[in-house]
Amino acid sequence: MSDNNSRRRFLTSVSMLAAGYSVARPAHLMLAPNTKLKVVLVGTGVRGTSFWGKRLVEQYSDLLEFVGLCDINPGRLAYAKEYMGVSCPVFSDFEEMVTKTKPDLIIVTTKDSTHHEFIIKGLDMGVDVLTEKPLTTDEDKCQAIIEAEKRSSKNLIVGFNYRWSPYMTKVKELLHQGAIGKITSVDFHWYLNTHHGASYFRRWHGQRDSGGTLWVHKATHHFDLLNWWIDSDPAEVFAYGALEHYGSNGPFRGDNCRTCPHKTECKFHWDITKSKRDMKLYVENEKHDGYIRDNCLFRNEIDIYDKMSAQIKYANEVVVNYSLTTYSPYEGWKIAFNGMDGRIEAWLDIPYFEKVAMSQEELHAAEMAQGGSSDMISKPVIVHKNWNKHETQIVNYDRKGHGGGDERLQNKIFKHPDNPDPLKHAAGIRDGAMSVLIGVAARKSIDSGQPIKIKDLTELKPQVSRI
């Protein structure tokens, strides 16, 4: 198929992928004469330059080209251009970039609290937008995004990659097939270890006004999976949370790990100088904006939660017990779906359930990897039927790229946008909003001590069945 036709297929399919506010919009879009999709990126941190940057250049250069990069930090911009291997112009002004480059697609990978700025400006300037999760950090920004897409002729795609992993997909298939009958309740527990979990507290994510707490930045992944698996919208949330381990609770405190006098005493000491990429992307560019990548985990300004627990009631009456721990000895998760006819149990990377040869740091690095050789693994999903023996279904997948989800997500967006999507993997604005609103409701519940209804946060009203 010619480049022109490939690009036409992509532009035509954006409206079907994103689905719009409540119904799919007509799949008719005006096409520019260029043969490749013209893409710009705003936010040149690690996620933007790797998954939405270098990987796209390496895997889809026959279908797309970067025509602009934007960031407030000129040093990171220069490094991003080199790391991604592109020759496009760079900008500090987003609107100038969009005006001059006339892109077909804007990819937003800035700090979470600023996603809404670039999503809204992009839609208002007549360009389709793809945003990294989370969609945004509070209900007011979420409502503003909803209104922007309603008044725009363009659409928004949310980059939920975990859905696309073969392991997550197997769970969805079993539930969709009615393997345990009507779902009644779910127990879902996610454990972040003292390597990965701690990293959120040394970055900007450790401050509520930047990342919305881990209820939003991290748990939006998990809430999106729940919404997708349960196939309903959340209706009400009651939550508890506290900061008991990191922040002002720590026994040591320093300016950053590089200069800290407690290097030999602190078990959380992280030597950023061992990472050539982190040094070039962050440390060498601190002078431009003051952002410290190896900040102290115990600095006093940390104001997010490090333990979190919520009860979520769905519009279809399913009740979920959810928890997130940020200082576990291991990183993994487990889930159980209870149904009228049985129970499904699934888990990944629980050490005492399986033989894990990698260290916790190596496991995280393998999951985040975007290239290199395959790391094929096999994991079980257990299906219990009432009055019958349980069945074990083995799922084969590649560990790298979020369990194979990264590649499948990008292939759907850029290579095969018109392929059938019977399990509704593709995510649009409603999916992004509903996942974020659970986290927002959890925060509000902790602050108020009361259950929070999702319908009171934005104009989106929970639906028994997802559209």
N, C-alpha and C positions, 0 to 999 in steps of 0.2 A: 504494500500500500504506500502511496506517495506521502511525502512529508505534509503536503497541503491537506490531504485527506485525514492524516493522523491528527493534525492540529484541529481540523474541523470537528473530528469526533470528540476531542477533548473539550473544546469550547461548547459544543452542543450538550455534552454530558454533565457539565458542571451543575446545571440547574437540577438535573436528576440526582446527582450525588448529594447536593446540599439540601434539596427538597424545599427550601424556602421556609417561610414562617409557619405555615400550617398545611399547605398543599404544594405539590410540585408545580413550578411555573412552566409555561410553554418553553419547549426546548428549541427556540429559535434565537440565535445570537448573530449579530453582525460580525463578519470576519475581516481582519486586516490582511493585506496581501503577503505578509511574511510567511515563510515556510515553516518556521519553528515557533513554538510557544515562547513568548517573551516574558521572562520571570524577573522579579526584583525581590530582594531580601532585606528586611529591616530587623536589626538585632543580630550582631555578629559574635555572639558568645559561643560556647562549646556546642550547644545543640544546633544552633543555626548554621554554623560553619561545617558541621559534620553531617548529621542526618539530613538536614534540608539544604545543605550546600555541597560539600565534596562528593557525597554519595550520588546526588542528582547529576552532577557533572560527569562522574565516572560511569553511571548506569544509563542515563537517558539523554546524552548529548546529541543523539540523532533526532530527538523530539523537542528539545527545549534548549534555550540559551539564557544565561544571566545577562541582563542589560543594565543592572544597577545594584549596588550595595549601599546600605544606609546605617549609620551608627553615630552616637554622640562622641565616641572615642576614636580619634583619627589613627591612633596606633593600632587598635584592634582592626580597624578597617583595612589598613595596609597589610596586616598579617593575614586577615581573612582572604584577601585577594590572592596572596601568595599561596596559602594553604589550600584553597579551593581550586587553584589553577585556572583563574578566569582573568580576562583583560578588560572587563567592563569598567565604566566610571564609578566613582564612589561619591557619596553625598552625606552631609550632616543634616540636611533639610529634607524631610520626607516628601513634602508636597512638591518641592523642586524636582526631586527624583522622578516622581510619578508624572509630572507635567512634561519633563524633558524626554523620558524614555518610553512613555506610552505603553506600559506593560499590559499583558493579558492576565497576569496573575501576580498578586502580592502575597509573599509569605511572611508572616509575623512571628518572630521569635525573640521579642524583647522581654524585659522584666514583666511579670504577670500583671502588675498593677497598671501597666501602660498598654496592654493589648487592645483595650477598647478604643484608645485614641487612634491607632493605626487602622483597626478594623473599620471604624466609622468613617474616617477620612477616606480610606480606600473605596468603600462602597459609595460614598457621596461623590467621589471623583470618577465613578463609572467603571470600576475594576473589580473582578472577582477576587476574593480573599481566601487564603488558607491560613489558619492560625494554629500554632502549637497549643496543646492543652496547658493550663485550663483556659476556657473561653475568657474569663475575667475573674475579678476577685470579690465583687459584692453585687447586691441586687439592683442598685441604681445603675451601675455600669451595664449590667446585663439587660436591663430594660432599654437603655439607650441603644445598645447593639440591636435588639429586637426591632426597635423603631427605625433604625438606619436601614436594616435589610428590607423592611416593609416598604420604605419609600424609594429604595434603589431598584434598578433593573438588573442588578447583579446579585451574586450569591456568596455564601460563606460555607467553607468546609472546615471541620474541626479534625485535627490529626490524632484521632484515637487509634493507637497502634496495637494495644493489647488485644482488642477484639479479634484481630486477624491471625493471631497465633493458632496453629492447628490444635493445640491442647485446649485453649479457651473455646475454640470452635466445636470441638467434640462435645464439651459440656452443653453448649447451646443446641447442638443437634439432638442430643438425648432428651433435653427438656422440651424442645420443639416437637419431637416425636411422641411425647407423652409417656416417656419411659417410667415415670413414677406417678402418673396421673396429675391431678391439680396440685400445684405447689402451694404449701401452706405457710412454711417458715424457712428461714435460712440463717445459718451461723457462718460468719465470714471473719477471719482473723488474719491480719497482715503484720509481719514482723520485719522491721528494718534493723540491720545489725549495727554494731559499734563502729563499722567502717563507713558504710553508705548512709545509715541513719544519722550519724554524727555530722556528715558532710553538709546536711541542710542547715545546721546551726552555725556553721562557720561562714556561710554564704549570705546573700541578701534575703534568702528564704526565711532566715531566723527572725525577721521583723514583720509583724502583722501587716503593716501598711504597704509592704512590697509584694508579699506572696499570698496574703490572705490566710495565713497559717497553713499547716499541712493538711487541715481539713479540706482545703481548696487545692493547693499546689500538687500534693501527692495523692490524696484520697479521691480526687476527681477521676483518676484512672479506675479506681475500685468501684466507685459509685456508677460510673458509666457501664462497667461490666455487669453490675447488679441490675441496672435498668434494662440492659439488653437481654440478659439471661431471663429475668422475670417477665419481660415484655409488658411492663406497665410503668406508670409514672409514680414517683414518690409523692405521698400526700402529707405526711406529718413526721417530724423528727424531734426526739428528745435526746440530749447528750450530756456527757460529763467530759471534763478535760482539765489537765493541770500541767504546770511546768515544775518538775521535781528533780530532774537529773542534770540538765544543762543550764545555761544562763548563770544567774547569780548563785545557783546552788553549788557550783563547782569549787573544788579546793584550791585551784590555781587560777591565776589571771595574768594575761600578758597582752601586748599590743598585737602580735600575730605570732604564728608558730616559728617563723624564721628567727625572730629576735627574742623569743620568750626565755626567761631565765629558768623555767621549770621543764625544759626539754627532757631531761633524764628522769624526772619524777612523774610527768603526766603521761598516762597510758594512751591518751588521745593525740599525742603529738604527731603531726603530719608534716613530712618534709617535702614541700612543693618543689624544691630544687631538683628532685629526682625526676620530675616530669618536664621534659624539654618543651612539650606543647603548652603546658600550663604557664611555664616561665615566659614563653614568647607571647602567648595570648593575653595573659593577665599581669604578671609581675612587671614586665618591661613597659606596660602601659598604665600603671598606677598613677603616674605623674599627670595624666590627662584628666582623670575624673575621680581619683581617690579611692577607687574600688579595690578592696583587699580580698583576695581569693582565699588566703589561708588565715582568716580571722580567728580569734579566740572563741572556742565553744562556750566559754564561761563569761563572756562580756555581759555587762549589766543591761545593755539595751535589748537583749533577746526577750521577746514578749509573746512567743507562740507556745503551743502546748507540746509536750513530749510524750504524754500518754492521753489516749482518746478512746472513747467508747460511746456508741450511739444505738438507739433503737429507731428503726425506720419503718413506718407503716405505709404500704403502697395502696394505690387506688383500688387494686383488685383484692385487697385484704391480706396480702402476704406481709408477714412481719419479719424484719431482719435484725439480727444482733450483730453489730460490727465493732471491731476494735483495731486500733493501730498503735503499735509499740515501736519506739525509735531507738532503743538501746538493748536490743536482743543479742544473745551470743551468736545467733545465726540469722540469715535472711531467707525468708520463705513465706508461704501462706497456706492456709487450708480452708476448705469450705464444705458445708454440708447442706443439701437441699432436702427438706422433708416434704413428702407429698402424700396424697390420699392412698396411693398404692405402693409406696416404697420410699427409698432414700438414695441420693447420689452423693458420694464423697469424692473429693478431688483435692490434691495438694501438690506443691512443688517445693523442692529443696529443703524438706524437713529432714535433718541429718539422721535422726534415729528411725526414720521410715525407710531410708535408702543409704547406700554407700556413696558418700560424696568425697571424691579424692582431692578436689580443689579447696584452697583456702577461701575464706569469705571475700577477700579482696579480689581474688582470681575469678570467683563465681560472678561477681558484679561486672568485672571487666569483660568476661566472656559474653554476658547477656547484652551489654551495651555495644559490643563490637559490630562494625558495619561491613567488614571485609575479611579476607583471609579464608582459610580452609573451613569446611563445614565441621560442626561438632554435633553430629547426629546422636540423639538420645531417645530413649523409650520410657514413657511414664504411664502409670495406670490411672484409670478412672473406675471407681467401684460403683456398681449399680445393684442395690438391694431391692428385691421384690418381696412384698408381704407374703409370708408363708412359703417362701422359696429360698434357695441358696443364692448367695450373691454371685454376680458375674464381674469379671475383671476385663475391662477393655483397654488394650494397650495403644497408646498414641505415639507415633514417631514424628519427631520434628527436629529442627536445627536450633541449638541453644542461642546462637548469636542473633542480634537484632531483635531483642525482646521476644525470644522464642519463635523467630520467623515471622513475627507480625509486621516488622518494619518493611521488609521487602514486599509482602503481599499488599500492604496499604499503598505503597508508592506505585506498584504495578497497576493497581486498580485506578489510581488517580491519573497517572501519566501514560500508561501503556494500553490498558484494557478497560477504559471507563464505561464502555457499553456492554461489558459482560454481565450476565445475569447475577443478581444478588439476592438469592432466595432467603437468606438468613439476616438480611438487612445489616451487613457489616458497615456500610458507608454511613458516616455521621455528619449531620448538619447542625443548624443552629439550635434546634429544640433539644437534641442530644447533648450538645455542649452546655446549654442552659440548665437542663435538669440535673446533670451531674454536679455542676457548680452550686446549684441552689440547695442541694443536700448539705454541702459543706458550710454554706452561708447560714442555713437554718441551724446547724449544729453549733456554730459560733454564737448565734443569737440565743440559743437555748441555754448554753453555759452562762452567758452574761445575765440572762433573765431568770434562770431556774424554771422556765416554763417550756412546754412543748410548742413547737413552731409549725404553723401550717404553710405548706409550699404555695398555696393559692394566694396568700397574703403578701408575697414577695415581689411578684411581677404580674403582668397581665396573662402569663401562661397559666392555664388551669390544668391540674393533673387529670389524665385520662386513664380509664381502666385498661385499655389496650393501646400500645404505642402505635402512632400513625406512621 
